[in-house]
Amino acid sequence: LCSIEPINCLPVLMNILSNTFLRLFNSTARIRVWSDPFYSIESPHTKESLFTFSLTYVLILAAGLPHHFAMSSMEDYKVKSIS
């Protein structure tokens, strides 16, 4: 039932176990489990928006990091610490 890839085995196992427990309790309901490990984006507009958001986030993050390192160095200088 499981393929060689472990990412597919867990959902299949959960499906088998959950349906077995449902049958033990005389239920007519069934649980269906599926695995889609990679989120697929069909729309090019969505891809462009996601790229723009990610790029903006990284640029804002990169703009804030040098100040953190500079302040750390200044504090070390003030207390005359030796690394």
N, C-alpha and C positions, 0 to 999 in steps of 0.2 A: 504494500500500500504506500509506503514511503519511498521517495526517490533517494538517490545518493546524496542530494543536497540537504543539509540539516534544516535549512530555512523552511522547507516544505513539509518536513516530518512533524513538527510540533502542531500546526493547525489540523493535520489529518488525525493525529493522535487525540487532540482535544475533541474533534468531531466524533470520533469513535466512542470515546469515554462518555461524553455528554449524552449521546443518543442511547448508549447502553444503560445509563442511569435513568433516563426517561422511560425506557422500556421496562425497567425493573419496577418502577412506580406506576405502571399501567397507564402511561400517558400516550395520547395520540399525537402530541406535538413533536416536532423534530427541530434540532438546532443545526444550522448550516454554517460552517466556518470556511473562510477562504484566506488566501495569503496573496498580498500584493506588495512586495517589499519596496518597490520603487514607485514613488508618486509620479505619474505621468502628466505633463501639462500639454494640452492639445493646442491651445490658442497662442499665436505668436505675440499678441498683445500682453498676455499674462506673463510670458517669458521675459518680454522687454521690461515690464513693470517690476518683476522680481529682480532682474539684473540691476535696474536703476536703484531700487531700494537697497540691495546688498552693497552696491558700490558706494552709495551715499553713507551707509552705516559704517563701512570700513574707513572711508575718508574722515568721517567725524571722529571715529575711534583713533585713527592715526594722528589726527590733529591734537588730541588730548594727551597722548602718551609722552611726548618729549617734555612737557611741563612737569609731569610726575617725576621723571628721572632727574630733571634739573633741580627741582625742589629737594629731592633726596640728597643730591650732591651738596646743595647749599647747607642743609641741616648737618651733614657730615663735616663740612668745613667749619661751621659755627662751633660745634662741640669738639673739633680737632680730633676726630676719630681716625684711627689707622686701620686700613683694611688688610 
